[in-house]
Amino acid sequence: MKTPKRSRWVSGIGVPSEGRIRKKEVVVMNNPVLENLKTRRSIRKYLPRQVEPEKLDLILEAGTYAPTGMGMQSPVIIAVQDPQSVQKLAKLNAKVMNSSSNPYYDAPTILLVLASSQRGTRVEDGSCVLENMMLAAHSLGLGSCWIHREREMFELPEGKELLSQWGITEPLTGVGALALGYPDGDAPQPKPRKEGYIVKVL
Ligand SMILES: Cc1cc2nc3c(=O)[nH]c(=O)nc-3n(C[C@H](O)[C@H](O)[C@H](O)COP(=O)(O)O)c2cc1C
């Protein structure tokens, strides 16, 4: 049997270490999934370049494979690229935030996640969808940022009006959204992980 390839990773950072392994470094199997989730960062500056349909579809599909309470698939993902609708959403979110800036950081694509108001696990379900899509986006070289206030947005008449224009009639609660696009510049460094984040009872 072939010996699996090993590579060197700095524990907690997920970037290849330089040269020889230092004392505190932990050698793990080269695992692209772990690397992807450790190197994803919230991106807050985007190029105007639009996300290609093929990549968009892969990200949306990844969202649909998120776990959901009782497997009920309560969320609905709305992908918005039409510039007028993107602007309307930015205005509505800014209104909830009482701000004049664009809460979606001028990203060319917005992915809204709402979930059936009838499901008790709607927030958890929608959150899993959002995380799946952020990780999928990162794996495809795209940047994303979770943007808040969708619950309030879709409680407002303007938000309800948008849903009805998009042909959505079932009662949905906003969970969150992603700003999505090509990052303009380097991703920020992650903050160190807090003390006591993990408790092991072994
Ligand atoms: C529930 C939730 C709401 C968030 N809302 C916003 C937001 O409205 N605007 C924003 O810029 N970032 C928002 N973020 C992104 C966080 O600020 C970000 O994840 C955090 O600072 C850690 O950075 P990282 O994602 O690069 O690891 C949100 C994240 C979560 C999970």
The ligand as a MOL file (V3000), in Angstrom:
LIG
                    3D

  0  0  0     0  0            999 V3000
M  V30 BEGIN CTAB
M  V30 COUNTS 31 33 0 0 0
M  V30 BEGIN ATOM
M  V30 1 C -24.3140 35.9590 12.4780 0
M  V30 2 C -23.2450 36.7910 11.8090 0
M  V30 3 C -23.5360 38.0790 11.4270 0
M  V30 4 C -22.5660 38.8570 10.7830 0
M  V30 5 N -22.9060 40.1050 10.3240 0
M  V30 6 C -21.9940 40.8340 9.6650 0
M  V30 7 C -22.3520 42.0870 9.0810 0
M  V30 8 O -23.4960 42.5190 9.1320 0
M  V30 9 N -21.3790 42.7930 8.4560 0
M  V30 10 C -20.0900 42.3460 8.3520 0
M  V30 11 O -19.2640 43.0370 7.7900 0
M  V30 12 N -19.7310 41.1360 8.8500 0
M  V30 13 C -20.6420 40.3750 9.4870 0
M  V30 14 N -20.3120 39.1310 9.9540 0
M  V30 15 C -18.9370 38.6170 9.7410 0
M  V30 16 C -18.1330 38.6400 11.0340 0
M  V30 17 O -17.8510 39.9670 11.4000 0
M  V30 18 C -16.8430 37.8150 10.8170 0
M  V30 19 O -17.1860 36.4810 10.5590 0
M  V30 20 C -15.9350 37.8800 12.0250 0
M  V30 21 O -15.4360 39.1760 12.2000 0
M  V30 22 C -14.7580 36.9050 11.9020 0
M  V30 23 O -14.0160 37.1310 10.7440 0
M  V30 24 P -13.7580 35.9900 9.6580 0
M  V30 25 O -15.1010 35.6330 9.0670 0
M  V30 26 O -12.8300 36.5950 8.6740 0
M  V30 27 O -13.1600 34.8090 10.3550 0
M  V30 28 C -21.2650 38.3280 10.5600 0
M  V30 29 C -20.9860 37.0040 10.9550 0
M  V30 30 C -21.9640 36.2370 11.5330 0
M  V30 31 C -21.6590 34.7900 11.8770 0
M  V30 END ATOM
M  V30 BEGIN BOND
M  V30 1 1 1 2
M  V30 2 1 2 3
M  V30 3 2 2 30
M  V30 4 2 3 4
M  V30 5 1 4 5
M  V30 6 1 4 28
M  V30 7 2 5 6
M  V30 8 1 6 7
M  V30 9 1 6 13
M  V30 10 2 7 8
M  V30 11 1 7 9
M  V30 12 1 9 10
M  V30 13 2 10 11
M  V30 14 1 10 12
M  V30 15 2 12 13
M  V30 16 1 13 14
M  V30 17 1 14 15
M  V30 18 1 14 28
M  V30 19 1 15 16
M  V30 20 1 16 17
M  V30 21 1 16 18
M  V30 22 1 18 19
M  V30 23 1 18 20
M  V30 24 1 20 21
M  V30 25 1 20 22
M  V30 26 1 22 23
M  V30 27 1 23 24
M  V30 28 2 24 25
M  V30 29 1 24 26
M  V30 30 1 24 27
M  V30 31 2 28 29
M  V30 32 1 29 30
M  V30 33 1 30 31
M  V30 END BOND
M  V30 END CTAB
M  END
